[in-house]
Amino acid sequence: MQRIPVRAASAAYEVIVEADCLEKAAEYLGPVVKNRRLFVVADERVWHAQGDRLRKGLADLPFELITAELGEQRKRLSTVEAMAERLHQAGADRSAVLAAFGGGVAGDMVGFLGAAYMRGVDVIQIPTTLLSQVDSAVGGKTGVNLAGGKNLFGAFLQPKLALIDTHALDTLPEREIRAGLYEVIKYGVIWSPELFDLLENKRDAVLAREAELIERIVAESVRIKAEVVAEDEREGGLRRILNYGHTFGHALEAETRYELLLHGEAVGWGMIAAGRLGEALGTISHEERLRIERVILAYGPIPSLEGVDAARTAPRVMGDKKTIGGKTNFILPERIGQVKVVSDVAMDAVEAAMQAALDAVAASS
């Protein structure tokens, strides 16, 4: 078991990383909940697959269950409103504690629900996908999508606790695991050459879900994010590096109406596009860019993007929430372990990078 502290400006809490910690959830949640009412708000598919384990772990801690059909296409304010109505009907007040049980969509939406309901209630994150365990459950970003873009409506709310059971990944389809690993690759490129080397050299063992390796990459990813969030909670500076691959990826998700790709897959493609743009602008060498791209593609496949038009998709980057004053910030690699923020990039260069990334994915399939 590993306890990783997160010391953000607005709150301090722990992330528990431990195999089978769902079965003893009350031990960890009890001190947070105390004598208040606990509402487990779960993705109904995740509850069907993992709910018995959490129910067993909460045997000594009373809770009330709210399930909902969640997913990127339902990651809208109307879904959050429906969950809020159910909380109100159940008599939840300002002392309520919400536990988000599911993947990244569940964590983002329940986190936003917690930030808004009664003007703010406490939230515990219990992520069940690799992507949510290494990324979205930690750091306090919450929100929902608008038709024009991803996560454009939300709030910051740090959880009171994040409980990560790496054995929850056992029931995940391989595609979900690979999608999460793209986010782990991100941490290697932006921060940790050692983590990148591990992913490069231990690919088969990682994809085989060797327990020790999975716990190691989850814990290391959480530690990196905790360090970044401790220095910059609200994305005013350093935290922007966590958006590596996301500016391009969000544009692709919006262009494909959140129907074609898992979020991690879009980020994987976005990192390829960022590398192509970085090489074109001279931030990274051809050899280093190629090494990164090879590792990304080695954890594929990224679904076919046939029919996606780079010229039509490129302007969507201007609608990303990272665009400020009409300038979009791109996180571009310099070398493995270091990235930089670049703005004022010409649209034709953005389009060319997107087309190159589309071609790279097509060639790898």
N, C-alpha and C positions, 0 to 999 in steps of 0.2 A: 504494500500500500504506500502511495506517495501523496503527501500533502504539499500542494504548491500554493504559496500565498500570492494574492493579487492585491496590490496596494494602489488603487486608483485615487484620484484627488477627492472624489465624492464618497468613496466607500472602500473598506478593506474586507476581504473574504478569502475563503479557501476553496481550492479545487481538489477534490479527492479523486485519485486515479487508482482503482483497485478492481481486479477481477472478482466478480460475484458480489460486489458491494450492494447490488439491488436486494439481495436476500437479507441484508442487515441494514436496510435503509433507515429504519426507525432510530438506530444508534446515531446516525449522522443528522437526520432531519429533526429529531426530537429537541435538541438544544436550540434550534432556530425557531421551531413552531411554538414550543412551550405549551401554554394552555389555549392557544388560539385555534380557530377552525382552519383545517388544511383542505384545499381543493386541488385534486390532481386533475389537470386539464391535459388530455392526451389525444394524440392522433389515433383514431379508432383502429387503424391497421396495426399500429405499434402495440396498442393495448391488447389486441387479439394475439399477437406474437409473444409479447413480453410481460403482459399485465399480471399474470399469475405470479411471476417472480417478484414484482414490486408489491403486489398485495401481500404475499408471504412476508416480505421484508418490513411491511408496515403493520404487521399483525397487532403490535402493541401501541400503535399510534392511529387513532381514528382519522378517517379522511372521507371526503365526498368526491365522487368521480363525475367528471364531465368529459365526454368524448365528442369528437367532431371529425368529419371528413376533411382532411387537410391536404395541401399540395400547392405547387406554385400557381396553378390556375385559380385556386381558392384563397390565395394570399392577398385578400382584399379587405378593406375596411368593413364591408358588410358582414364578413365572417366574424371579425372581432366584435362587432356590434351584437351579433347573435349570441356569442359566448358571454358577453357582458349581461345580456338580458337573462341568460340562464343563471348566472351568478346572483343577479339581483333577485330573481324568483326564489333562489335557494336561501336568501337572507344573508348573503355575504356582506359584511360591512368593512370599515377601514382597517380592522384588525385581521382580516383574512390573509392567509398565505397561499399563494398559487405555486404549484409545482408543474413545470412544463415538461411533459414526458413525450419524447419523440425526436424527430430529426430537426434540421435547421429551420424548416418552416414553422414547426410547432414552437421552437424556442423563440424565434423572432416574433411570432404572433402573440404568444402568451406573455412574453416580455412586454410587448406594447400594451396588451390588455392590462397588465399589472401597472404600467406607468400611467394609464389613463383612468382605470376604474377607481371611483371615489377619489380621484386626483392622486392616486398612488397607493399601491399595496405591495407587500414584500413578495418576491419571486425567488423560487429555487429552480435551477436548471438541472434536468436529468436527461442528457442527450443520449440518443441510441444509435446514431449513425456515425461513421468515422468522420465525415465532414463536420458535423455539429460538435463532436467531441474535441477535435483539434482546432476548431475555429469559432463558430457562431455562438456557442454556449458561454464563451468567456469574453469579457470586454464591454458588455453593456449595450451594444447596439441592438435596437429592436425596430420593427416596422413592417409595413405591408407595401405591396406594389401598386402603382398606378398604371393605367393603360399606356402611358408614355414612357415608363421606365421602372426599374427595379428599386424597391426599398426607398421610394421617394417620400413616403409618409410614415414618420416614426418618431422615436424619442430615445434618449439615452437612459437606461436604468440598469445599474449593476445588480446582479443577483446577490442574495444573501449567502448562497452556497451553490457550487456546481458539483454534482455527484456523477462520476464517469465510471461506468462498469464496462471494461473492455470485452467481457464475454457477451455483452449485448450485441456485439458485432457478429457473433457466430451465425445468426439467422439472416444476415444481410445477403442479398444477391451479390454476385461478383461485380456487377456493374456499379453498385453503390460503393463497394470498397474502392474500386479504381477511381471513382469520382472523388472520394475523400482523399485519396493519395495525391491527387493533383494539388490540393491545398497544402499537403505536407511538402511536396516539391517546392511550393512557393516559399515556405519557411527556410528551406535550404538555400534557395537563391538569394533571398533578401537578407539572411542573417547568419546561416550556419553551414559552412563548407563541409563540416563533419557529417551533418545530417544528410546533405546532398550526396556525399560519398557513400554513405550507408545505403541510400535508395538506389544509387547507381550500381553498387557492387552486390547487393543482397536482394535484387529484384525478385527472384524466384521464391526465396524464403518469405519475403514480405507478402507476396501474392498468395502464398500458401497459408498465410495468417499464423505464422509461428508466434505463439503467445508472448514470449519474451520480447521479440522484436516489435510486435504491435504495441505492447505496453510502453516500450521505450520510445517509439516515435510519437505516440500520443502525448506522453509526459513531456518530451522535449518540445513538441509543438506548443503545448500549453505554457511551458516556461518562457518560450520566446515571446508569445503573445502577452504574457503577464508583464514581462520587462518593458515591452513597447507601450502597453496601456498605462503602466505606472508612470512613465515619463510624459505621455500625451494621451489623456483620456478622450478628448473631444475632437481629435483629428485636426489639430491646428498646425502640426509639424510632423514629428517622427512617425506618428501612426499612419500617415498617408502611405507609407511603404507597404502596409498590409493590403493595399489595393492593387498590388502588382498582379496583372492579368485580369483584373476586375473591370476596368474601364472598357476594354474591348469586349470582355465576356458579357457584361450587362447589355451592351448594345446588341450583341448576337442573340441573347435571350429575348429581348424585347422584339427584335425583328422576327424571330420564330415563334412569337406569342407564347413563350414559356411552355411549349408543347413538345419540342424536339429533344432538348438537352436537359440533363441534370445540371445543377448549378456548378458542380465541380468540373464537369466536362466543358462547360462554357469558359471557366477559368483556365483550364488546360489549354484550350484554343487561344484564349486571350494572352497567355504567357508566350505562346508561339508568335502571335502578332506583335507583342511588345518587344520580343527579341529581334524580329525582322525590322521593326521601326528603329530599335536601338542601333543595329548594325548600319542601317541607312544613315542615321544621324551621327554615327561615329562614337557612340557611348560604349560599345562593346566590340571586341574583335570577332572576326568570322569564326575562328576556332572555338572560342568560348561560347558564342551563341549556338553553334552547331552542337556542342556537348550538351547544353541545356535542352535543346530541342529533341535530341535523341532520347534523353531520359524521359521527357514528357511523352513522346510517342511510344516508348517502351512500356508505359503503363496504360496504353490504350486498349481497345480502339476508341477513338472519339467517333460518335455516329456520323454517318455520311451527311455532308453539308451541301450536297448537290442542290442547286436551285437558289442558294443564298447569293444575293447580289451585293458585292462589296460597295459599289457606288451608292446603292440605296441604304446600306447598313451604316456606312461611315458617318453620315450626319447625325446619327443617333447618339454618338459620343458626346455631342454638345448638350444633350438633354440629361446627361448623367449628373448625379448630385455632387460630383467632385468638380463640376464646372462652376467657377466663381468669376464674376465680372466678365463673362463671355470667354474666359480662358479655361481650357480643359487641362488638368494636370495628368500627365502620363508618367507612370512609374516604369522606368526602363533599366534593364540590367547593365552594370558596368563590368562585373565579374561575379563569379559564384561567391555569394556571401555579401554582396554589396549592390545596391541599386541607387538611382537618383531620380529626382522629380524634374520633369521637363515640361514646359508649357510653350504656348505660341507655336504649335506644330501645324504646318500647312495641311489643309484637308486632303490634298492630293497625296501627301506622304502617308497620311492615315489610311487612305483608301488602298494605296499600294501595299502597305503592311498587311492589311486585312486580306487582300487578294493573295498575297504570298502565303499567308497562314492557311487560307482555304485550299490552295494548291498543295501545301505540305500534307494536310490531312488527307486529301484525295490520293496523293501519291503513296501514302502509308497504308491505305486500305486494300 
